[in-house]
Amino acid sequence: MRRPVAPDDVAAIRRIAAAAEEADGHPALGDAVWRDLAQPTPASAVCVASVDDEPVGVLHLAPPENDGEAIVTLSFVVHPEHRAENVERALLDAALADPSVRDRRVVLWCFGADDAADRLAASLGFVPERELRQMRVPLPLPLNPAWPPGIEVRPFRPGVDDHVWLTVNNRAFADDPDQRGWTIDVLRRRQREPWFDPGGFLLAWRGDALAGFCWTKLHPASPPRAREAIGEIYVIGVDPDHQGGGLGRALVVGGLAALHERGATVGMLFVEVANAAAVALYETLGFTIARVDRAYSREPS
C-alpha cells in the first residue's frame, strides 16, 4: 500500500540500502530520493514490503523537483537476502495500482541496470527512456587546462552569483530533464547540502559574461566500501553563446585538477549516452564506464 513517508520508513530504507550497496558495490538510490526523504512533501510516499513485520523492500514515489510535469518517479531497493522472492515486482505492482499514479506519467529508475531490469520494466509496460553512464578516470590527469583567450576563472560566490548562474544553467540545459528549469529555491537547497563547497564550484567568465561553469563534489574515502576519495563533476555547462571554443574541455580538466588538489584520486561524472559529443570528449580524457543507470517510462493508463 502507498503511504506517506514516516520516520520508521526512512530508517528501514537506510538499513536496506546499506545492505544493497555492500552487495552491489554501488548505491541503489539517488541523491534526489535522499533529499526528498530528508524533507518529505505531501506528495512524497513509499510502498513497503515486509516479511514477518520486518521491511525487506521499499519503493519511493516522488513528484518532480521542478514544476511543470505531471510525473511520478519511482525508485526501489530490496534487501539482497530477499531478491529471489519477487519483492521488486510486488512493490511496483502496488505503486502502479494506486489511483494517484495510474493517471500520471511514470518514470522508473534502476541503478546498475542490467538485462533483468530491462525484462522487469518491459513486463510492466515501461520502455527505456534514458541511459546514464557513470564514467571514471584516475587522477591527476597528465595535462593542464587550456583556457580559451579572455577567460578568467574564479569560485562561485553564494548570494552574489546565484541568478546569473541560474540563467546560464537553464540556457545550457534547456533540453535536459534533470537540470533545466532550476529555480532559486532548488539552487539554495543544493547550497544547504553538507557536501556543498563554493570553492569547488568554478565559474569561467569572459568579461562580465558568465561563459561556463564546473560544479564539483568531493566524496571522501570511507573504507572498506570506498577506499579512495572520489571527485565528482556534479554539473558542467557552457553558455550556448560560448560553445565551440574548447571551454568545455578546459572546464573538465580544470575541475578535475581542483578535485585532485582536494584529495581525490579518482574523477567521476554522469553523462547521457545520447550526448555523443560529451561521451567522446570524456573518452579522449581517459574516462571509462563504471556503471550504467537507466530510466524507463510509462504513459498514463
C-alpha positions as CSV (number, residue, x, y, z in Angstrom):
1,M,0.0,0.0,0.0
2,R,1.1,3.5,-0.8
3,R,1.5,5.7,2.3
4,P,3.1,8.9,3.4
5,V,6.8,8.8,4.4
6,A,7.3,8.1,8.1
7,P,10.5,8.2,10.2
8,D,10.4,4.4,10.5
9,D,10.3,4.1,6.7
10,V,13.4,6.3,6.4
11,A,15.3,4.1,8.9
12,A,14.2,1.0,7.0
13,I,15.3,2.4,3.7
14,R,18.7,3.4,5.1
15,R,19.2,-0.1,6.5
16,I,18.2,-1.9,3.3
17,A,20.1,0.5,1.1
18,A,23.3,-0.1,3.1
19,A,23.0,-3.8,2.7
20,A,22.2,-3.5,-1.1
21,E,25.2,-1.2,-1.6
22,E,27.5,-3.5,0.2
23,A,26.3,-6.4,-2.0
24,D,26.3,-4.5,-5.3
25,G,29.2,-2.1,-4.9
26,H,27.1,0.9,-5.8
27,P,24.1,2.9,-4.3
28,A,20.6,1.7,-5.0
29,L,19.0,5.1,-4.7
30,G,20.0,8.6,-6.0
31,D,20.5,11.9,-4.2
32,A,17.1,13.1,-5.2
33,V,15.5,10.3,-3.2
34,W,17.5,11.1,-0.1
35,R,16.7,14.8,-0.4
36,D,13.0,14.0,-0.6
37,L,13.2,11.6,2.4
38,A,15.0,14.3,4.5
39,Q,12.2,16.7,3.9
40,P,9.2,14.8,2.5
41,T,6.4,16.8,0.8
42,P,2.7,15.9,0.9
43,A,3.2,14.2,-2.4
44,S,6.1,12.0,-1.2
45,A,5.2,8.4,-0.5
46,V,6.5,4.9,-0.1
47,C,5.4,1.3,-0.6
48,V,6.9,-1.2,1.9
49,A,7.2,-4.9,1.6
50,S,7.7,-6.8,4.8
51,V,8.4,-10.4,5.9
52,D,7.3,-11.2,9.5
53,D,6.7,-7.5,10.0
54,E,10.3,-6.7,9.0
55,P,10.7,-4.4,6.0
56,V,12.7,-6.1,3.3
57,G,12.0,-3.8,0.4
58,V,10.9,-0.2,-0.1
59,L,9.7,1.7,-3.2
60,H,9.9,5.5,-3.1
61,L,7.4,7.7,-5.1
62,A,8.5,11.3,-5.7
63,P,6.9,14.2,-7.5
64,P,9.1,16.2,-9.9
65,E,11.5,18.6,-8.2
66,N,10.7,21.2,-10.8
67,D,7.1,22.2,-11.5
68,G,5.6,21.7,-14.9
69,E,5.4,18.0,-15.5
70,A,2.7,15.6,-14.2
71,I,5.0,12.7,-13.5
72,V,5.8,10.3,-10.7
73,T,9.3,9.0,-10.3
74,L,9.8,5.5,-8.8
75,S,13.0,4.2,-7.1
76,F,13.2,0.9,-5.1
77,V,15.6,-1.0,-3.0
78,V,15.3,-4.7,-1.9
79,H,17.4,-6.4,0.7
80,P,19.9,-8.8,-1.0
81,E,18.6,-11.7,1.0
82,H,15.1,-11.3,-0.4
83,R,15.7,-10.7,-4.1
84,A,14.6,-14.1,-5.2
85,E,11.1,-13.6,-3.7
86,N,9.7,-11.2,-6.4
87,V,9.7,-8.3,-3.9
88,E,10.5,-5.9,-6.7
89,R,7.5,-6.9,-8.7
90,A,5.2,-6.7,-5.7
91,L,6.4,-3.2,-4.9
92,L,5.9,-2.0,-8.4
93,D,2.5,-3.6,-8.8
94,A,1.4,-1.9,-5.6
95,A,2.7,1.5,-6.7
96,L,1.2,1.3,-10.2
97,A,-2.2,0.3,-9.0
98,D,-2.5,3.3,-6.8
99,P,-5.1,5.9,-8.1
100,S,-2.7,8.8,-7.7
101,V,-0.2,7.0,-10.1
102,R,-2.4,5.4,-12.7
103,D,-3.3,8.7,-14.4
104,R,0.2,10.1,-14.5
105,R,3.3,9.5,-16.5
106,V,5.7,7.3,-14.5
107,V,9.5,7.1,-14.6
108,L,11.3,4.2,-13.1
109,W,15.0,4.5,-12.2
110,C,17.3,1.5,-11.9
111,F,20.9,1.9,-10.9
112,G,23.3,-0.6,-12.2
113,A,20.7,-1.6,-14.8
114,D,21.1,-5.0,-16.5
115,D,19.1,-7.4,-18.6
116,A,16.9,-8.4,-15.6
117,A,16.0,-4.8,-15.0
118,D,15.1,-4.4,-18.7
119,R,12.8,-7.5,-18.5
120,L,11.1,-6.4,-15.3
121,A,10.4,-2.9,-16.7
122,A,9.1,-4.3,-20.0
123,S,6.8,-6.7,-18.2
124,L,5.1,-3.7,-16.6
125,G,4.7,-1.7,-19.8
126,F,7.8,0.5,-19.4
127,V,10.0,1.4,-22.2
128,P,13.7,2.6,-22.0
129,E,13.9,6.4,-22.0
130,R,17.3,7.4,-20.7
131,E,20.6,5.8,-20.1
132,L,23.2,7.5,-17.8
133,R,26.8,6.3,-17.8
134,Q,28.9,6.8,-14.7
135,M,32.4,7.2,-16.0
136,R,35.7,7.4,-14.1
137,V,39.3,8.4,-14.6
138,P,42.4,8.1,-12.5
139,L,43.7,11.4,-11.1
140,P,45.7,13.5,-11.7
141,L,45.3,13.9,-15.4
142,P,48.6,14.2,-17.3
143,L,47.6,17.7,-18.7
144,N,46.7,21.2,-17.6
145,P,43.5,23.1,-18.7
146,A,44.0,25.1,-21.9
147,W,41.7,28.1,-21.2
148,P,40.4,29.9,-24.3
149,P,41.6,33.6,-24.7
150,G,39.9,36.1,-22.5
151,I,38.6,33.5,-19.9
152,E,39.1,34.1,-16.2
153,V,38.1,31.5,-13.6
154,R,37.1,32.1,-10.0
155,P,34.9,30.3,-7.4
156,F,31.2,30.7,-7.1
157,R,30.0,33.4,-4.6
158,P,26.7,32.3,-2.9
159,G,24.3,35.2,-2.8
160,V,26.1,37.1,-5.5
161,D,26.4,34.7,-8.5
162,D,23.1,32.8,-7.9
163,H,20.9,34.4,-10.5
164,V,23.5,34.8,-13.3
165,W,24.4,31.1,-12.8
166,L,20.7,30.1,-13.0
167,T,20.3,31.9,-16.3
168,V,23.3,30.2,-17.9
169,N,22.4,26.8,-16.4
170,N,18.9,26.9,-17.8
171,R,20.2,28.1,-21.2
172,A,22.8,25.4,-21.3
173,F,20.4,22.6,-20.2
174,A,17.2,23.7,-22.0
175,D,16.6,20.1,-23.2
176,D,17.8,18.3,-20.1
177,P,15.0,16.8,-17.9
178,D,17.1,16.9,-14.7
179,Q,19.0,20.2,-15.0
180,R,16.7,22.5,-16.9
181,G,14.3,25.0,-15.3
182,W,16.2,25.3,-12.0
183,T,14.8,28.0,-9.6
184,I,16.5,29.9,-6.9
185,D,14.8,27.6,-4.4
186,V,16.4,24.5,-6.0
187,L,19.8,26.1,-6.0
188,R,19.5,27.2,-2.4
189,R,18.6,23.6,-1.4
190,R,21.8,22.4,-3.0
191,Q,23.8,25.0,-1.2
192,R,22.4,23.6,2.1
193,E,23.7,20.1,1.3
194,P,26.6,19.1,3.7
195,W,28.9,18.4,0.7
196,F,28.4,21.9,-0.9
197,D,31.7,23.8,-1.1
198,P,31.7,27.1,-3.2
199,G,35.5,26.7,-3.6
200,G,34.8,23.6,-5.7
201,F,32.3,25.5,-7.9
202,L,34.3,27.1,-10.7
203,L,32.9,29.9,-12.9
204,A,34.5,30.8,-16.2
205,W,34.0,34.5,-17.1
206,R,34.6,36.3,-20.4
207,G,34.5,39.9,-19.3
208,D,31.2,40.4,-17.4
209,A,29.6,37.4,-19.1
210,L,29.4,34.0,-17.4
211,A,30.6,31.7,-20.2
212,G,30.6,28.4,-18.4
213,F,31.0,26.5,-15.1
214,C,32.2,23.3,-13.5
215,W,30.5,22.4,-10.2
216,T,32.3,19.7,-8.3
217,K,31.6,17.4,-5.4
218,L,34.1,15.5,-3.2
219,H,33.2,12.0,-1.9
220,P,35.8,11.4,0.9
221,A,37.3,7.9,1.3
222,S,35.2,5.7,3.5
223,P,36.9,2.3,3.9
224,P,36.1,-0.5,3.4
225,R,33.4,0.4,1.0
226,A,35.1,3.4,-0.6
227,R,38.9,3.1,-0.3
228,E,39.7,6.2,-2.4
229,A,38.4,9.7,-2.4
230,I,36.3,10.3,-5.5
231,G,35.9,13.7,-7.1
232,E,32.7,14.2,-9.0
233,I,31.9,16.7,-11.7
234,Y,28.4,17.3,-10.4
235,V,27.3,19.7,-13.2
236,I,29.3,21.2,-16.0
237,G,27.9,23.6,-18.6
238,V,28.8,26.2,-21.2
239,D,26.5,29.0,-22.3
240,P,25.3,28.4,-25.9
241,D,26.9,31.7,-26.9
242,H,30.4,30.5,-25.8
243,Q,30.3,26.9,-27.1
244,G,32.7,25.5,-29.7
245,G,35.9,27.2,-28.5
246,G,37.3,24.5,-26.2
247,L,35.9,25.9,-23.0
248,G,34.0,22.7,-22.1
249,R,37.2,20.6,-22.3
250,A,39.1,23.2,-20.2
251,L,36.4,23.2,-17.6
252,V,36.6,19.4,-17.3
253,V,40.3,19.4,-16.9
254,G,40.3,22.3,-14.5
255,G,37.6,20.8,-12.4
256,L,39.4,17.5,-12.1
257,A,42.6,19.3,-11.2
258,A,40.8,21.2,-8.4
259,L,39.4,17.9,-7.1
260,H,42.8,16.3,-7.1
261,E,44.1,19.2,-5.1
262,R,41.4,18.5,-2.5
263,G,42.5,14.9,-2.2
264,A,40.6,13.0,-4.9
265,T,42.4,10.2,-6.6
266,V,39.6,9.2,-9.0
267,G,37.4,11.5,-11.1
268,M,33.8,10.7,-11.8
269,L,30.8,12.0,-13.7
270,F,27.5,11.0,-15.2
271,V,26.7,11.5,-18.8
272,E,23.7,10.8,-21.0
273,V,24.6,8.1,-23.6
274,A,22.6,10.1,-26.1
275,N,25.1,13.0,-25.7
276,A,27.6,11.6,-28.1
277,A,29.9,14.6,-28.2
278,A,30.2,14.7,-24.4
279,V,30.9,10.9,-24.2
280,A,33.6,11.3,-26.9
281,L,35.2,14.2,-25.0
282,Y,35.4,12.2,-21.8
283,E,36.8,9.2,-23.6
284,T,39.6,11.3,-25.0
285,L,40.5,12.3,-21.5
286,G,40.7,8.7,-20.3
287,F,37.3,8.1,-18.8
288,T,35.9,4.6,-18.9
289,I,32.4,3.3,-18.0
290,A,32.0,2.2,-14.3
291,R,28.2,1.8,-14.2
292,V,25.1,2.1,-16.3
293,D,21.8,3.6,-14.9
294,R,18.5,3.5,-16.8
295,A,15.2,5.3,-16.7
296,Y,12.2,3.6,-18.0
297,S,8.9,5.5,-18.7
298,R,5.2,4.5,-18.9
299,E,2.5,6.8,-20.1
300,P,-0.8,7.1,-18.2
301,S,-3.1,4.1,-18.4
